[in-house]
Amino acid sequence: MNSADDALTLEDFITRFQLQLPQRHEPARNQRQAAVLIPIICHHTPTVLLTRRSTSLRKHAGQVAFPGGSADEQDASLIATALREAHEEVAIPAASVRILGQLPPVDSNSGFQVTPIVGLLASDTRFRASLDEVEDMFEIPLHQALSLASYTPLQIERRAKTLRVYFSFYQSHMVWGMTAQILYRLGQHIHL
């Protein structure tokens, strides 16, 4: 983003998000469904809440992530999945989230089709990490999280395919993998 984008207001973000059609990406192929919540905190300078997963978890231990997880049969929708998981992981009450919409799903390395759900939270929303799943929580200014210039692409080989992955740093946190991919796509979405 340029310096004018540093002044990205919440109203600008909402307008851009709602008026743009999602970019076409390769369709997700995985069949198992999951969802994550992209929680945007409505401070004067909006932020995105991210977590660092517990180092005791079997999968993706210690990685920066959005609250989220796999869909349960009881979930009425993928929005319900994202809200349930956000409540379980960081105690966000579902009723306090204003859903703006969703981005196209992405495939995870662990075999899930993950749908990112964009939601707004009041600035006074309190969070409490479930220590079984979340080791740390932190916020990134929205304008920085969506700045395409903040991300470095890297080509990797995986299962005889060349993939592009992104990574970025915020303070002492490295954001990479699917979390960086989702933020990068959201940045592309609002900057068209």
ABEGO torsion letter per residue (X at the ends): XBAAAAABBAAAAAAAAAABBBBBBBBBABABBBBBBBBBBBBABBBBBBBBBBAABABGBGBBBBBEEBBBAABABAAAAAAAAAAAAAGBBAAABBBAEBBBBBBBAAGBBBBBBBBBBBAABBBBBBAAABABBBBBBAAAAABAAABBBBBBBBGGBBBBBBBBBBEABBBBEAAAAAAAAAAAAAAX
